[in-house]
Amino acid sequence: MSRIHEQLKARRKALGLKQGDMFMRIGMPRQQYQRLESGGNPRLDNLELVAKGLKMELMLIPQEKLTMVQAVIEGRYDSKPGKSPHKNNKDSRSNDSDTNPWDDILEGDE
């Protein structure tokens, strides 16, 4: 099973939902959702629909930013330049564009 399929299943369970509950949330029959969660190859629009129903977001992350993004999500990002990801505290978080890990993800797309 791929990581996406595992994440969908884990999120559904974390929300206390059964596969059959997805019909009421997104209109997808249990059998269709079951195939998707067990390793099916969903269309992008179906994956977006399922993500929305599970209160998730789909995101494409540049490979060179993946470690940093994972660290931010896990709360291990240190905003000081040159530092490796580790546990941080409230004081080390910053919205300053010089230390914002998201600042150059879409660089040049404006």
N, C-alpha and C positions, 0 to 999 in steps of 0.2 A: 504494500500500500504506500502511495506517495505521501510526502509531507503535507500537501494540501488536503488530501483525503483524511489524514490523521487529525489535522487541525479542525476540519469541519466536524468530525465525529466528537472530538474532545470539547469543542465549543457547544455543540448541541447538548451534550451530557451536562456540561457546566451550567447550562441554562435550565436543566431539569426537563428537557424535551425528549420525546420519543420520535422515531422517524415518521410515524403517522401524524404527528403534530405539525409537520412542515406543510401539509395541505392547507391547514387553517392559516398559517403564517404567510405562505407565498403562493398557494394554489398548486403546488407540485404534489402529485400523487405519491403515496408511500413507496410504491415499487420503483418509481423513477428516482426518488431521492435515495432509496436504498442502493440502487445501481451506482449512482454518483458517489455515494459515501464509501462504497466497497471497491472503488478503483475505476469507475467509469470515466470516460473522457468527455467532460461537459463542454458545451458551447460556452463561449465567454459570457453571453447574456444570461444564461442559466446560472453560471458561477456567480455573477454579480447579484442576481436575484437571491440566491441562497445566502450569500454573504450579508446582504441587507436584512434578510429574515433572521439571521443569527447575530445581528448588530455588530458586523465586522466590515472592514474595508479591504478592497483589493488594492494592491500597490505594487508597482514595478520599481525595483531598487537597483541602481547601478552596482555591479559586483564589487567595485572598489569601495563602495560605501556600506556594504552589507554588514561587516563586523561592527562598524560604528552605530548603525541603525539598531542592530540587535542589542548592543550595549545600552543604548538609550531606552529601548523598550524594557530591558531587564533591570534598569536603574543602576547600571554600572558605568555610565559615561562620565568622565571627568572633563569639564569644559576647558581646562588649561591646555594650550597647544603643546604638542610633543609628549603628552602623558598618555599612557596606555589605559584602556578602560578598566575601571575598578569601582568599588562601592563609593558612592558620593553622599553628600549631605545637602540639605536645602541651600546652604550658602554657596555651594559650588555650581549651582544651576544658574544659567544666565540667558538673557534674551539678546545679548550683544551680538551683532552680526559677525564680529571677529571670532567668536567662539561658538557660534550656532552650527551644529552639525548638519543642519538642513540647508544652510545658506547657499551652497554651490551645487546642490543636486540638480537644479534646473538651469544651471549656469548657461547663458547664451540663448535661452529660449524665450526671452522677453521681447 
